[in-house]
Amino acid sequence: MEDEKIILVQLCHELSQKNTNESKIQELLSHTDLPKNLNPFELTQEILKRLYPYQESS
């Protein structure tokens, strides 16, 4: 689980760069089960959902 979080954080970092490295992004994506056909905005949203799952308050 911790390894997955590290990969997700690295992906967020790559996606936030002005000039993204597409091969690096694809390489990191290959280590996840995230859809590979999302645009960078959607991909970032999915990553953030996994890093910070929504928790309902009781």
C-alpha positions as CSV (number, residue, x, y, z in Angstrom):
1,M,0.0,0.0,0.0
2,E,2.8,2.4,0.9
3,D,4.5,1.7,-2.4
4,E,1.3,2.6,-4.3
5,K,1.1,5.9,-2.5
6,I,4.6,6.7,-3.4
7,I,3.9,6.0,-7.1
8,L,0.7,8.1,-6.9
9,V,2.6,11.0,-5.4
10,Q,5.2,10.7,-8.1
11,L,2.5,10.7,-10.7
12,C,0.9,13.8,-9.3
13,H,4.3,15.5,-9.4
14,E,4.9,14.6,-13.0
15,L,1.4,15.7,-14.0
16,S,1.9,19.1,-12.3
17,Q,5.0,19.9,-14.3
18,K,4.8,22.5,-17.0
19,N,6.5,20.2,-19.5
20,T,5.3,16.7,-18.6
21,N,7.4,13.7,-19.4
22,E,4.9,11.4,-21.1
23,S,7.1,8.3,-21.0
24,K,7.7,8.7,-17.2
25,I,3.9,9.1,-16.7
26,Q,3.2,6.0,-18.7
27,E,5.9,4.1,-16.8
28,L,4.4,5.1,-13.4
29,L,0.9,4.3,-14.7
30,S,2.0,0.8,-15.6
31,H,2.5,0.2,-11.8
32,T,-1.1,1.1,-11.0
33,D,-4.6,0.0,-12.0
34,L,-5.5,3.5,-13.0
35,P,-7.1,3.9,-16.5
36,K,-4.5,4.9,-19.0
37,N,-6.9,6.8,-21.2
38,L,-7.7,9.7,-18.9
39,N,-6.6,13.2,-19.6
40,P,-4.2,14.8,-17.0
41,F,-6.9,16.6,-15.1
42,E,-9.0,13.4,-14.7
43,L,-6.0,11.4,-13.9
44,T,-5.0,13.8,-11.1
45,Q,-8.5,13.7,-9.7
46,E,-8.4,9.9,-9.6
47,I,-5.0,9.9,-7.9
48,L,-6.2,12.4,-5.3
49,K,-9.3,10.3,-4.6
50,R,-7.0,7.4,-3.8
51,L,-4.6,9.3,-1.7
52,Y,-7.3,11.1,0.3
53,P,-10.4,9.0,0.3
54,Y,-13.6,10.8,1.2
55,Q,-14.6,10.0,4.7
56,E,-18.2,10.8,5.8
57,S,-18.4,12.4,9.2
58,S,-20.6,10.6,11.7
